[in-house]
């Protein structure tokens, strides 16, 4: 099975965010909000790190 | 203003109240994290947190299986490189999934595939997430969390 870099990031962020949301918050609504926030941070963080590496390389 | 401050000082937050009262160690406080480690999400399921338990099971198992399908490596016990040792510790967190993978001798890792390295990380992270889930199951069992 082969995933592209971006797909691998999305899948990783999705499942990790579910666990973070459930385990780090008490209320259901808070879990959803925190999970969504983690997902966005994971994805944006990866894209930012990718661009940072591209800048360092050039 | 002074009255407000007094009110705040006299009414402890739920967090500090929970800290003040020592929690009794029950059988569930020991069983839930152990079962949760062995079978991802089971620590929540035996405490009737069905939704959370199923989502945790889905997440941890999916990450582990995807890691194996991407030909990631499942680390065996080793005393070599520090990263290999840490990889073993992370993998071990997956509990029963790790034992099954080792017993079936799957997860040998393909060094010629870039995505296999992603697979290795997926497997390690699924183990680490399972440990977080088991700790959460313990927190529920002792009443620290609803």
N, CA and C atoms of all chains as a GROMACS GRO file, in nm:
protein
  612
    1UNK      N    1   0.085  -0.120   0.000
    1UNK     CA    2   0.000   0.000   0.000
    1UNK      C    3   0.088   0.125   0.000
    2UNK      N    4   0.058   0.215  -0.090
    2UNK     CA    5   0.138   0.337  -0.100
    2UNK      C    6   0.048   0.460  -0.090
    3UNK      N    7   0.081   0.546   0.003
    3UNK     CA    8   0.008   0.672   0.018
    3UNK      C    9   0.101   0.786  -0.022
    4UNK      N   10   0.042   0.891  -0.077
    4UNK     CA   11   0.125   1.009  -0.106
    4UNK      C   12   0.159   1.076   0.027
    5UNK      N   13   0.258   1.164   0.024
    5UNK     CA   14   0.300   1.233   0.147
    5UNK      C   15   0.182   1.306   0.212
    6UNK      N   16   0.106   1.378   0.126
    6UNK     CA   17  -0.003   1.458   0.181
    6UNK      C   18  -0.116   1.370   0.235
    7UNK      N   19  -0.146   1.263   0.164
    7UNK     CA   20  -0.252   1.172   0.213
    7UNK      C   21  -0.209   1.110   0.345
    8UNK      N   22  -0.082   1.071   0.353
    8UNK     CA   23  -0.032   1.013   0.478
    8UNK      C   24  -0.046   1.113   0.593
    9UNK      N   25  -0.019   1.240   0.563
    9UNK     CA   26  -0.034   1.345   0.665
    9UNK      C   27  -0.179   1.358   0.710
   10UNK      N   28  -0.270   1.358   0.612
   10UNK     CA   29  -0.412   1.374   0.645
   10UNK      C   30  -0.463   1.257   0.729
   11UNK      N   31  -0.425   1.136   0.690
   11UNK     CA   32  -0.472   1.017   0.763
   11UNK      C   33  -0.415   1.017   0.905
   12UNK      N   34  -0.287   1.048   0.914
   12UNK     CA   35  -0.222   1.055   1.046
   12UNK      C   36  -0.292   1.160   1.134
   13UNK      N   37  -0.311   1.279   1.078
   13UNK     CA   38  -0.373   1.388   1.154
   13UNK      C   39  -0.514   1.350   1.197
   14UNK      N   40  -0.588   1.283   1.110
   14UNK     CA   41  -0.726   1.248   1.139
   14UNK      C   42  -0.736   1.155   1.261
   15UNK      N   43  -0.661   1.046   1.258
   15UNK     CA   44  -0.671   0.948   1.366
   15UNK      C   45  -0.609   1.000   1.497
   16UNK      N   46  -0.496   1.068   1.485
   16UNK     CA   47  -0.432   1.122   1.606
   16UNK      C   48  -0.522   1.227   1.671
   17UNK      N   49  -0.591   1.307   1.589
   17UNK     CA   50  -0.679   1.412   1.643
   17UNK      C   51  -0.799   1.352   1.716
   18UNK      N   52  -0.850   1.240   1.665
   18UNK     CA   53  -0.963   1.173   1.732
   18UNK      C   54  -0.920   1.134   1.874
   19UNK      N   55  -0.803   1.070   1.884
   19UNK     CA   56  -0.757   1.025   2.016
   19UNK      C   57  -0.729   1.145   2.107
   20UNK      N   58  -0.663   1.247   2.054
   20UNK     CA   59  -0.635   1.366   2.136
   20UNK      C   60  -0.764   1.431   2.184
   21UNK      N   61  -0.861   1.444   2.093
   21UNK     CA   62  -0.988   1.508   2.130
   21UNK      C   63  -1.058   1.433   2.242
   22UNK      N   64  -1.064   1.301   2.230
   22UNK     CA   65  -1.135   1.220   2.330
   22UNK      C   66  -1.063   1.221   2.465
   23UNK      N   67  -0.931   1.211   2.460
   23UNK     CA   68  -0.857   1.193   2.586
   23UNK      C   69  -0.822   1.323   2.658
   24UNK      N   70  -0.818   1.434   2.585
   24UNK     CA   71  -0.770   1.557   2.648
   24UNK      C   72  -0.881   1.652   2.693
   25UNK      N   73  -1.006   1.620   2.664
   25UNK     CA   74  -1.117   1.706   2.704
   25UNK      C   75  -1.227   1.624   2.771
   26UNK      N   76  -1.311   1.693   2.850
   26UNK     CA   77  -1.414   1.623   2.927
   26UNK      C   78  -1.551   1.622   2.859
   27UNK      N   79  -1.589   1.734   2.803
   27UNK     CA   80  -1.722   1.745   2.742
   27UNK      C   81  -1.718   1.710   2.594
   28UNK      N   82  -1.830   1.655   2.546
   28UNK     CA   83  -1.835   1.611   2.407
   28UNK      C   84  -1.808   1.724   2.307
   29UNK      N   85  -1.869   1.839   2.336
   29UNK     CA   86  -1.851   1.954   2.248
   29UNK      C   87  -1.705   2.000   2.247
   30UNK      N   88  -1.646   2.000   2.367
   30UNK     CA   89  -1.505   2.039   2.378
   30UNK      C   90  -1.415   1.940   2.305
   31UNK      N   91  -1.452   1.812   2.313
   31UNK     CA   92  -1.374   1.708   2.244
   31UNK      C   93  -1.371   1.734   2.094
   32UNK      N   94  -1.488   1.765   2.040
   32UNK     CA   95  -1.499   1.792   1.896
   32UNK      C   96  -1.415   1.914   1.857
   33UNK      N   97  -1.427   2.019   1.938
   33UNK     CA   98  -1.354   2.142   1.907
   33UNK      C   99  -1.203   2.119   1.914
   34UNK      N  100  -1.160   2.049   2.020
   34UNK     CA  101  -1.016   2.026   2.038
   34UNK      C  102  -0.962   1.932   1.929
   35UNK      N  103  -1.041   1.830   1.895
   35UNK     CA  104  -1.001   1.738   1.790
   35UNK      C  105  -0.984   1.810   1.656
   36UNK      N  106  -1.081   1.897   1.625
   36UNK     CA  107  -1.074   1.973   1.500
   36UNK      C  108  -0.952   2.065   1.500
   37UNK      N  109  -0.927   2.126   1.616
   37UNK     CA  110  -0.812   2.218   1.628
   37UNK      C  111  -0.681   2.141   1.607
   38UNK      N  112  -0.671   2.023   1.669
   38UNK     CA  113  -0.550   1.941   1.654
   38UNK      C  114  -0.529   1.903   1.507
   39UNK      N  115  -0.641   1.866   1.442
   39UNK     CA  116  -0.631   1.825   1.300
   39UNK      C  117  -0.574   1.939   1.216
   40UNK      N  118  -0.629   2.058   1.236
   40UNK     CA  119  -0.582   2.175   1.159
   40UNK      C  120  -0.435   2.203   1.189
   41UNK      N  121  -0.399   2.199   1.317
   41UNK     CA  122  -0.259   2.226   1.354
   41UNK      C  123  -0.164   2.121   1.296
   42UNK      N  124  -0.206   1.994   1.298
   42UNK     CA  125  -0.121   1.888   1.241
   42UNK      C  126  -0.094   1.916   1.093
   43UNK      N  127  -0.203   1.943   1.020
   43UNK     CA  128  -0.191   1.961   0.875
   43UNK      C  129  -0.113   2.088   0.842
   44UNK      N  130  -0.153   2.199   0.906
   44UNK     CA  131  -0.083   2.325   0.878
   44UNK      C  132   0.063   2.318   0.923
   45UNK      N  133   0.087   2.253   1.034
   45UNK     CA  134   0.225   2.238   1.084
   45UNK      C  135   0.311   2.160   0.986
   46UNK      N  136   0.253   2.057   0.927
   46UNK     CA  137   0.328   1.977   0.830
   46UNK      C  138   0.359   2.058   0.705
   47UNK      N  139   0.258   2.132   0.658
   47UNK     CA  140   0.279   2.215   0.538
   47UNK      C  141   0.385   2.322   0.567
   48UNK      N  142   0.376   2.384   0.685
   48UNK     CA  143   0.475   2.488   0.723
   48UNK      C  144   0.615   2.427   0.732
   49UNK      N  145   0.625   2.308   0.791
   49UNK     CA  146   0.757   2.243   0.802
   49UNK      C  147   0.810   2.209   0.663
   50UNK      N  148   0.720   2.167   0.574
   50UNK     CA  149   0.761   2.136   0.436
   50UNK      C  150   0.819   2.258   0.366
   51UNK      N  151   0.747   2.371   0.381
   51UNK     CA  152   0.797   2.494   0.319
   51UNK      C  153   0.928   2.540   0.384
   52UNK      N  154   0.939   2.524   0.515
   52UNK     CA  155   1.063   2.562   0.584
   52UNK      C  156   1.180   2.481   0.530
   53UNK      N  157   1.159   2.352   0.508
   53UNK     CA  158   1.266   2.268   0.454
   53UNK      C  159   1.300   2.309   0.310
   54UNK      N  160   1.194   2.346   0.235
   54UNK     CA  161   1.218   2.389   0.096
   54UNK      C  162   1.304   2.516   0.096
   55UNK      N  163   1.273   2.609   0.187
   55UNK     CA  164   1.349   2.734   0.196
   55UNK      C  165   1.495   2.705   0.236
   56UNK      N  166   1.514   2.618   0.331
   56UNK     CA  167   1.650   2.582   0.373
   56UNK      C  168   1.728   2.519   0.258
   57UNK      N  169   1.658   2.439   0.179
   57UNK     CA  170   1.723   2.367   0.068
   57UNK      C  171   1.767   2.464  -0.042
   58UNK      N  172   1.687   2.572  -0.059
   58UNK     CA  173   1.719   2.668  -0.166
   58UNK      C  174   1.790   2.790  -0.110
   59UNK      N  175  -1.524   4.445   4.451
   59UNK     CA  176  -1.412   4.368   4.395
   59UNK      C  177  -1.356   4.270   4.497
   60UNK      N  178  -1.342   4.323   4.624
   60UNK     CA  179  -1.285   4.238   4.730
   60UNK      C  180  -1.374   4.117   4.755
   61UNK      N  181  -1.508   4.143   4.749
   61UNK     CA  182  -1.603   4.034   4.773
   61UNK      C  183  -1.590   3.926   4.664
   62UNK      N  184  -1.572   3.974   4.541
   62UNK     CA  185  -1.556   3.879   4.431
   62UNK      C  186  -1.437   3.788   4.454
   63UNK      N  187  -1.326   3.850   4.499
   63UNK     CA  188  -1.205   3.772   4.522
   63UNK      C  189  -1.227   3.666   4.629
   64UNK      N  190  -1.299   3.707   4.735
   64UNK     CA  191  -1.327   3.613   4.845
   64UNK      C  192  -1.411   3.495   4.794
   65UNK      N  193  -1.511   3.529   4.711
   65UNK     CA  194  -1.597   3.423   4.657
   65UNK      C  195  -1.517   3.322   4.576
   66UNK      N  196  -1.427   3.376   4.497
   66UNK     CA  197  -1.346   3.289   4.413
   66UNK      C  198  -1.257   3.199   4.499
   67UNK      N  199  -1.201   3.260   4.605
   67UNK     CA  200  -1.110   3.183   4.691
   67UNK      C  201  -1.185   3.075   4.769
   68UNK      N  202  -1.312   3.104   4.805
   68UNK     CA  203  -1.385   3.008   4.887
   68UNK      C  204  -1.449   2.895   4.808
   69UNK      N  205  -1.472   2.920   4.679
   69UNK     CA  206  -1.534   2.813   4.599
   69UNK      C  207  -1.427   2.749   4.510
   70UNK      N  208  -1.378   2.632   4.552
   70UNK     CA  209  -1.272   2.569   4.474
   70UNK      C  210  -1.322   2.523   4.338
   71UNK      N  211  -1.237   2.527   4.240
   71UNK     CA  212  -1.272   2.479   4.107
   71UNK      C  213  -1.283   2.327   4.114
   72UNK      N  214  -1.356   2.265   4.021
   72UNK     CA  215  -1.368   2.118   4.023
   72UNK      C  216  -1.231   2.050   4.021
   73UNK      N  217  -1.133   2.113   3.952
   73UNK     CA  218  -1.001   2.053   3.940
   73UNK      C  219  -0.932   2.045   4.076
   74UNK      N  220  -0.935   2.161   4.150
   74UNK     CA  221  -0.868   2.162   4.279
   74UNK      C  222  -0.943   2.075   4.380
   75UNK      N  223  -1.076   2.069   4.366
   75UNK     CA  224  -1.154   1.983   4.455
   75UNK      C  225  -1.118   1.838   4.436
   76UNK      N  226  -1.097   1.800   4.308
   76UNK     CA  227  -1.060   1.661   4.278
   76UNK      C  228  -0.921   1.630   4.334
   77UNK      N  229  -0.834   1.730   4.333
   77UNK     CA  230  -0.700   1.710   4.385
   77UNK      C  231  -0.701   1.693   4.536
   78UNK      N  232  -0.791   1.768   4.601
   78UNK     CA  233  -0.796   1.768   4.746
   78UNK      C  234  -0.839   1.632   4.802
   79UNK      N  235  -0.931   1.566   4.730
   79UNK     CA  236  -0.981   1.438   4.780
   79UNK      C  237  -0.904   1.322   4.719
   80UNK      N  238  -0.838   1.242   4.803
   80UNK     CA  239  -0.766   1.126   4.747
   80UNK      C  240  -0.864   1.024   4.691
   81UNK      N  241  -0.836   0.976   4.571
   81UNK     CA  242  -0.926   0.882   4.506
   81UNK      C  243  -0.895   0.739   4.552
   82UNK      N  244  -0.998   0.664   4.589
   82UNK     CA  245  -0.974   0.524   4.628
   82UNK      C  246  -0.935   0.440   4.507
   83UNK      N  247  -0.844   0.347   4.528
   83UNK     CA  248  -0.804   0.259   4.417
   83UNK      C  249  -0.902   0.142   4.411
   84UNK      N  250  -0.976   0.139   4.303
   84UNK     CA  251  -1.073   0.031   4.284
   84UNK      C  252  -1.016  -0.072   4.187
   85UNK      N  253  -1.085  -0.184   4.176
   85UNK     CA  254  -1.042  -0.287   4.081
   85UNK      C  255  -1.046  -0.232   3.939
   86UNK      N  256  -1.151  -0.152   3.913
   86UNK     CA  257  -1.165  -0.096   3.778
   86UNK      C  258  -1.048  -0.003   3.742
   87UNK      N  259  -0.994   0.066   3.844
   87UNK     CA  260  -0.882   0.157   3.820
   87UNK      C  261  -0.758   0.083   3.773
   88UNK      N  262  -0.750  -0.044   3.804
   88UNK     CA  263  -0.636  -0.127   3.761
   88UNK      C  264  -0.671  -0.202   3.632
   89UNK      N  265  -0.794  -0.256   3.630
   89UNK     CA  266  -0.835  -0.340   3.515
   89UNK      C  267  -0.851  -0.257   3.387
   90UNK      N  268  -0.916  -0.138   3.400
   90UNK     CA  269  -0.947  -0.058   3.281
   90UNK      C  270  -0.822  -0.022   3.199
   91UNK      N  271  -0.716   0.034   3.261
   91UNK     CA  272  -0.598   0.065   3.179
   91UNK      C  273  -0.529  -0.060   3.124
   92UNK      N  274  -0.531  -0.168   3.203
   92UNK     CA  275  -0.465  -0.292   3.157
   92UNK      C  276  -0.538  -0.349   3.034
   93UNK      N  277  -0.672  -0.354   3.044
   93UNK     CA  278  -0.752  -0.405   2.932
   93UNK      C  279  -0.742  -0.309   2.812
   94UNK      N  280  -0.741  -0.179   2.844
   94UNK     CA  281  -0.730  -0.078   2.740
   94UNK      C  282  -0.598  -0.087   2.666
   95UNK      N  283  -0.493  -0.122   2.737
   95UNK     CA  284  -0.363  -0.140   2.670
   95UNK      C  285  -0.364  -0.265   2.582
   96UNK      N  286  -0.419  -0.372   2.638
   96UNK     CA  287  -0.420  -0.501   2.566
   96UNK      C  288  -0.507  -0.494   2.440
   97UNK      N  289  -0.627  -0.438   2.454
   97UNK     CA  290  -0.720  -0.424   2.341
   97UNK      C  291  -0.755  -0.275   2.330
   98UNK      N  292  -0.705  -0.207   2.228
   98UNK     CA  293  -0.730  -0.063   2.218
   98UNK      C  294  -0.879  -0.026   2.230
   99UNK      N  295  -0.907   0.070   2.318
   99UNK     CA  296  -1.045   0.118   2.337
   99UNK      C  297  -1.126   0.036   2.436
  100UNK      N  298  -1.077  -0.084   2.472
  100UNK     CA  299  -1.156  -0.172   2.559
  100UNK      C  300  -1.167  -0.116   2.701
  101UNK      N  301  -1.069  -0.036   2.742
  101UNK     CA  302  -1.075   0.026   2.875
  101UNK      C  303  -1.196   0.118   2.888
  102UNK      N  304  -1.233   0.182   2.777
  102UNK     CA  305  -1.351   0.269   2.777
  102UNK      C  306  -1.478   0.185   2.762
  103UNK      N  307  -1.469   0.082   2.679
  103UNK     CA  308  -1.588   0.000   2.653
  103UNK      C  309  -1.636  -0.071   2.780
  104UNK      N  310  -1.543  -0.122   2.863
  104UNK     CA  311  -1.588  -0.191   2.984
  104UNK      C  312  -1.645  -0.095   3.089
  105UNK      N  313  -1.623   0.037   3.066
  105UNK     CA  314  -1.685   0.136   3.154
  105UNK      C  315  -1.806   0.202   3.088
  106UNK      N  316  -1.853   0.135   2.982
  106UNK     CA  317  -1.973   0.176   2.910
  106UNK      C  318  -1.962   0.312   2.843
  107UNK      N  319  -1.840   0.348   2.805
  107UNK     CA  320  -1.821   0.467   2.722
  107UNK      C  321  -1.813   0.416   2.578
  108UNK      N  322  -1.929   0.377   2.524
  108UNK     CA  323  -1.932   0.307   2.396
  108UNK      C  324  -1.877   0.388   2.281
  109UNK      N  325  -1.926   0.511   2.267
  109UNK     CA  326  -1.883   0.595   2.155
  109UNK      C  327  -1.734   0.620   2.156
  110UNK      N  328  -1.686   0.665   2.272
  110UNK     CA  329  -1.544   0.696   2.284
  110UNK      C  330  -1.459   0.571   2.262
  111UNK      N  331  -1.504   0.461   2.322
  111UNK     CA  332  -1.429   0.335   2.310
  111UNK      C  333  -1.416   0.290   2.164
  112UNK      N  334  -1.528   0.297   2.092
  112UNK     CA  335  -1.526   0.252   1.952
  112UNK      C  336  -1.438   0.344   1.867
  113UNK      N  337  -1.446   0.473   1.893
  113UNK     CA  338  -1.362   0.567   1.816
  113UNK      C  339  -1.214   0.544   1.845
  114UNK      N  340  -1.181   0.517   1.971
  114UNK     CA  341  -1.041   0.491   2.007
  114UNK      C  342  -0.993   0.361   1.943
  115UNK      N  343  -1.080   0.259   1.948
  115UNK     CA  344  -1.044   0.132   1.883
  115UNK      C  345  -1.018   0.153   1.735
  116UNK      N  346  -1.112   0.222   1.671
  116UNK     CA  347  -1.100   0.248   1.527
  116UNK      C  348  -0.968   0.321   1.495
  117UNK      N  349  -0.941   0.426   1.571
  117UNK     CA  350  -0.822   0.509   1.542
  117UNK      C  351  -0.693   0.430   1.560
  118UNK      N  352  -0.679   0.365   1.675
  118UNK     CA  353  -0.553   0.295   1.705
  118UNK      C  354  -0.533   0.176   1.611
  119UNK      N  355  -0.639   0.096   1.593
  119UNK     CA  356  -0.628  -0.022   1.506
  119UNK      C  357  -0.602   0.021   1.362
  120UNK      N  358  -0.674   0.123   1.315
  120UNK     CA  359  -0.654   0.170   1.177
  120UNK      C  360  -0.511   0.217   1.156
  121UNK      N  361  -0.457   0.292   1.249
  121UNK     CA  362  -0.320   0.340   1.232
  121UNK      C  363  -0.221   0.225   1.230
  122UNK      N  364  -0.242   0.128   1.318
  122UNK     CA  365  -0.151   0.013   1.324
  122UNK      C  366  -0.158  -0.067   1.193
  123UNK      N  367  -0.281  -0.097   1.149
  123UNK     CA  368  -0.300  -0.178   1.027
  123UNK      C  369  -0.246  -0.104   0.905
  124UNK      N  370  -0.275   0.026   0.895
  124UNK     CA  371  -0.222   0.104   0.783
  124UNK      C  372  -0.069   0.102   0.783
  125UNK      N  373  -0.011   0.113   0.902
  125UNK     CA  374   0.136   0.108   0.914
  125UNK      C  375   0.192  -0.023   0.862
  126UNK      N  376   0.127  -0.132   0.898
  126UNK     CA  377   0.171  -0.264   0.851
  126UNK      C  378   0.152  -0.276   0.700
  127UNK      N  379   0.036  -0.227   0.650
  127UNK     CA  380   0.010  -0.233   0.506
  127UNK      C  381   0.109  -0.148   0.426
  128UNK      N  382   0.159  -0.042   0.489
  128UNK     CA  383   0.260   0.041   0.420
  128UNK      C  384   0.400  -0.020   0.434
  129UNK      N  385   0.403  -0.142   0.484
  129UNK     CA  386   0.527  -0.218   0.503
  129UNK      C  387   0.620  -0.152   0.605
  130UNK      N  388   0.558  -0.096   0.709
  130UNK     CA  389   0.637  -0.040   0.818
  130UNK      C  390   0.700  -0.150   0.901
  131UNK      N  391   0.795  -0.110   0.984
  131UNK     CA  392   0.867  -0.208   1.065
  131UNK      C  393   0.806  -0.219   1.204
  132UNK      N  394   0.791  -0.343   1.252
  132UNK     CA  395   0.750  -0.365   1.391
  132UNK      C  396   0.876  -0.407   1.466
  133UNK      N  397   0.917  -0.323   1.560
  133UNK     CA  398   1.043  -0.347   1.631
  133UNK      C  399   1.032  -0.463   1.731
  134UNK      N  400   1.137  -0.543   1.734
  134UNK     CA  401   1.147  -0.647   1.838
  134UNK      C  402   1.228  -0.589   1.954
  135UNK      N  403   1.230  -0.661   2.067
  135UNK     CA  404   1.313  -0.615   2.178
  135UNK      C  405   1.458  -0.609   2.132
  136UNK      N  406   1.523  -0.500   2.165
  136UNK     CA  407   1.663  -0.486   2.124
  136UNK      C  408   1.739  -0.397   2.222
  137UNK      N  409   1.870  -0.409   2.219
  137UNK     CA  410   1.954  -0.324   2.305
  137UNK      C  411   2.055  -0.250   2.218
  138UNK      N  412   2.016  -0.222   2.095
  138UNK     CA  413   2.109  -0.157   2.003
  138UNK      C  414   2.097  -0.007   2.004
  139UNK      N  415   2.065   0.048   1.888
  139UNK     CA  416   2.054   0.192   1.870
  139UNK      C  417   1.940   0.248   1.956
  140UNK      N  418   1.960   0.368   2.010
  140UNK     CA  419   1.859   0.428   2.099
  140UNK      C  420   1.725   0.446   2.026
  141UNK      N  421   1.730   0.481   1.897
  141UNK     CA  422   1.605   0.499   1.822
  141UNK      C  423   1.531   0.366   1.804
  142UNK      N  424   1.608   0.258   1.791
  142UNK     CA  425   1.546   0.125   1.780
  142UNK      C  426   1.481   0.086   1.912
  143UNK      N  427   1.548   0.121   2.023
  143UNK     CA  428   1.491   0.089   2.155
  143UNK      C  429   1.362   0.167   2.176
  144UNK      N  430   1.366   0.297   2.141
  144UNK     CA  431   1.245   0.380   2.155
  144UNK      C  432   1.134   0.332   2.062
  145UNK      N  433   1.173   0.286   1.945
  145UNK     CA  434   1.075   0.229   1.851
  145UNK      C  435   1.006   0.109   1.912
  146UNK      N  436   1.084   0.026   1.979
  146UNK     CA  437   1.026  -0.092   2.046
  146UNK      C  438   0.928  -0.050   2.155
  147UNK      N  439   0.969   0.049   2.234
  147UNK     CA  440   0.883   0.097   2.344
  147UNK      C  441   0.750   0.150   2.288
  148UNK      N  442   0.760   0.229   2.181
  148UNK     CA  443   0.639   0.283   2.117
  148UNK      C  444   0.549   0.172   2.064
  149UNK      N  445   0.611   0.077   1.995
  149UNK     CA  446   0.533  -0.035   1.938
  149UNK      C  447   0.464  -0.115   2.047
  150UNK      N  448   0.535  -0.136   2.156
  150UNK     CA  449   0.482  -0.216   2.267
  150UNK      C  450   0.352  -0.156   2.323
  151UNK      N  451   0.338  -0.024   2.309
  151UNK     CA  452   0.217   0.044   2.356
  151UNK      C  453   0.091  -0.006   2.289
  152UNK      N  454   0.105  -0.064   2.171
  152UNK     CA  455  -0.014  -0.114   2.099
  152UNK      C  456  -0.069  -0.242   2.160
  153UNK      N  457  -0.001  -0.296   2.260
  153UNK     CA  458  -0.052  -0.410   2.337
  153UNK      C  459  -0.075  -0.535   2.253
  154UNK      N  460  -0.202  -0.577   2.247
  154UNK     CA  461  -0.237  -0.700   2.177
  154UNK      C  462  -0.202  -0.696   2.029
  155UNK      N  463  -0.218  -0.578   1.968
  155UNK     CA  464  -0.185  -0.567   1.825
  155UNK      C  465  -0.038  -0.598   1.802
  156UNK      N  466   0.046  -0.548   1.893
  156UNK     CA  467   0.190  -0.572   1.882
  156UNK      C  468   0.219  -0.721   1.897
  157UNK      N  469   0.156  -0.783   1.995
  157UNK     CA  470   0.180  -0.926   2.019
  157UNK      C  471   0.139  -1.010   1.898
  158UNK      N  472   0.022  -0.976   1.841
  158UNK     CA  473  -0.024  -1.049   1.723
  158UNK      C  474   0.074  -1.030   1.606
  159UNK      N  475   0.116  -0.905   1.587
  159UNK     CA  476   0.209  -0.876   1.476
  159UNK      C  477   0.340  -0.954   1.494
  160UNK      N  478   0.389  -0.959   1.615
  160UNK     CA  479   0.515  -1.031   1.640
  160UNK      C  480   0.495  -1.182   1.623
  161UNK      N  481   0.380  -1.230   1.671
  161UNK     CA  482   0.353  -1.374   1.661
  161UNK      C  483   0.341  -1.418   1.516
  162UNK      N  484   0.281  -1.332   1.433
  162UNK     CA  485   0.263  -1.366   1.292
  162UNK      C  486   0.385  -1.325   1.208
  163UNK      N  487   0.482  -1.266   1.274
  163UNK     CA  488   0.605  -1.222   1.208
  163UNK      C  489   0.577  -1.126   1.092
  164UNK      N  490   0.484  -1.033   1.116
  164UNK     CA  491   0.459  -0.931   1.014
  164UNK      C  492   0.524  -0.800   1.059
  165UNK      N  493   0.545  -0.712   0.962
  165UNK     CA  494   0.608  -0.584   0.994
  165UNK      C  495   0.758  -0.593   0.992
  166UNK      N  496   0.810  -0.652   0.887
  166UNK     CA  497   0.956  -0.662   0.877
  166UNK      C  498   1.019  -0.533   0.827
  167UNK      N  499   0.939  -0.450   0.761
  167UNK     CA  500   0.991  -0.322   0.712
  167UNK      C  501   1.061  -0.338   0.579
  168UNK      N  502   1.029  -0.244   0.487
  168UNK     CA  503   1.093  -0.246   0.356
  168UNK      C  504   1.180  -0.122   0.344
  169UNK      N  505   1.310  -0.141   0.343
  169UNK     CA  506   1.399  -0.023   0.346
  169UNK      C  507   1.406   0.047   0.210
  170UNK      N  508   1.358  -0.020   0.103
  170UNK     CA  509   1.366   0.042  -0.029
  170UNK      C  510   1.244   0.128  -0.062
  171UNK      N  511   1.149   0.138   0.030
  171UNK     CA  512   1.028   0.218   0.005
  171UNK      C  513   1.024   0.338   0.100
  172UNK      N  514   1.006   0.458   0.043
  172UNK     CA  515   0.998   0.578   0.128
  172UNK      C  516   0.876   0.573   0.218
  173UNK      N  517   0.766   0.520   0.164
  173UNK     CA  518   0.641   0.518   0.242
  173UNK      C  519   0.646   0.414   0.355
  174UNK      N  520   0.738   0.318   0.344
  174UNK     CA  521   0.752   0.220   0.452
  174UNK      C  522   0.795   0.289   0.581
  175UNK      N  523   0.873   0.394   0.568
  175UNK     CA  524   0.915   0.469   0.686
  175UNK      C  525   0.794   0.536   0.752
  176UNK      N  526   0.702   0.586   0.670
  176UNK     CA  527   0.576   0.640   0.725
  176UNK      C  528   0.504   0.529   0.802
  177UNK      N  529   0.502   0.410   0.742
  177UNK     CA  530   0.436   0.296   0.807
  177UNK      C  531   0.494   0.268   0.944
  178UNK      N  532   0.628   0.273   0.952
  178UNK     CA  533   0.695   0.250   1.081
  178UNK      C  534   0.649   0.353   1.184
  179UNK      N  535   0.638   0.477   1.139
  179UNK     CA  536   0.594   0.584   1.232
  179UNK      C  537   0.447   0.567   1.270
  180UNK      N  538   0.366   0.526   1.176
  180UNK     CA  539   0.224   0.500   1.206
  180UNK      C  540   0.212   0.396   1.317
  181UNK      N  541   0.293   0.290   1.306
  181UNK     CA  542   0.285   0.181   1.404
  181UNK      C  543   0.329   0.231   1.542
  182UNK      N  544   0.439   0.306   1.545
  182UNK     CA  545   0.487   0.359   1.674
  182UNK      C  546   0.383   0.452   1.736
  183UNK      N  547   0.329   0.543   1.653
  183UNK     CA  548   0.233   0.641   1.706
  183UNK      C  549   0.104   0.572   1.751
  184UNK      N  550   0.062   0.467   1.682
  184UNK     CA  551  -0.058   0.396   1.727
  184UNK      C  552  -0.036   0.340   1.868
  185UNK      N  553   0.085   0.292   1.894
  185UNK     CA  554   0.118   0.243   2.028
  185UNK      C  555   0.114   0.354   2.132
  186UNK      N  556   0.170   0.468   2.095
  186UNK     CA  557   0.173   0.581   2.190
  186UNK      C  558   0.031   0.633   2.216
  187UNK      N  559  -0.050   0.638   2.112
  187UNK     CA  560  -0.189   0.684   2.129
  187UNK      C  561  -0.267   0.585   2.216
  188UNK      N  562  -0.234   0.457   2.202
  188UNK     CA  563  -0.302   0.356   2.285
  188UNK      C  564  -0.268   0.374   2.433
  189UNK      N  565  -0.144   0.414   2.460
  189UNK     CA  566  -0.105   0.439   2.600
  189UNK      C  567  -0.186   0.558   2.656
  190UNK      N  568  -0.200   0.663   2.574
  190UNK     CA  569  -0.281   0.778   2.617
  190UNK      C  570  -0.425   0.734   2.645
  191UNK      N  571  -0.478   0.647   2.560
  191UNK     CA  572  -0.615   0.597   2.578
  191UNK      C  573  -0.627   0.517   2.708
  192UNK      N  574  -0.525   0.435   2.736
  192UNK     CA  575  -0.528   0.354   2.858
  192UNK      C  576  -0.524   0.443   2.983
  193UNK      N  577  -0.443   0.549   2.977
  193UNK     CA  578  -0.437   0.644   3.090
  193UNK      C  579  -0.572   0.714   3.106
  194UNK      N  580  -0.636   0.746   2.995
  194UNK     CA  581  -0.768   0.810   3.000
  194UNK      C  582  -0.870   0.716   3.064
  195UNK      N  583  -0.861   0.588   3.028
  195UNK     CA  584  -0.953   0.489   3.088
  195UNK      C  585  -0.932   0.484   3.240
  196UNK      N  586  -0.807   0.495   3.283
  196UNK     CA  587  -0.776   0.498   3.427
  196UNK      C  588  -0.838   0.622   3.493
  197UNK      N  589  -0.825   0.736   3.426
  197UNK     CA  590  -0.882   0.861   3.480
  197UNK      C  591  -1.033   0.850   3.496
  198UNK      N  592  -1.097   0.785   3.401
  198UNK     CA  593  -1.243   0.766   3.411
  198UNK      C  594  -1.276   0.674   3.529
  199UNK      N  595  -1.195   0.569   3.543
  199UNK     CA  596  -1.220   0.471   3.650
  199UNK      C  597  -1.207   0.531   3.790
  200UNK      N  598  -1.114   0.625   3.806
  200UNK     CA  599  -1.096   0.684   3.940
  200UNK      C  600  -1.184   0.808   3.959
  201UNK      N  601  -1.263   0.841   3.859
  201UNK     CA  602  -1.357   0.952   3.872
  201UNK      C  603  -1.297   1.088   3.845
  202UNK      N  604  -1.175   1.091   3.793
  202UNK     CA  605  -1.110   1.218   3.762
  202UNK      C  606  -1.172   1.279   3.636
  203UNK      N  607  -1.229   1.192   3.554
  203UNK     CA  608  -1.292   1.236   3.430
  203UNK      C  609  -1.427   1.166   3.416
  204UNK      N  610  -1.522   1.235   3.351
  204UNK     CA  611  -1.655   1.176   3.333
  204UNK      C  612  -1.657   1.070   3.224
   0.00000   0.00000   0.00000
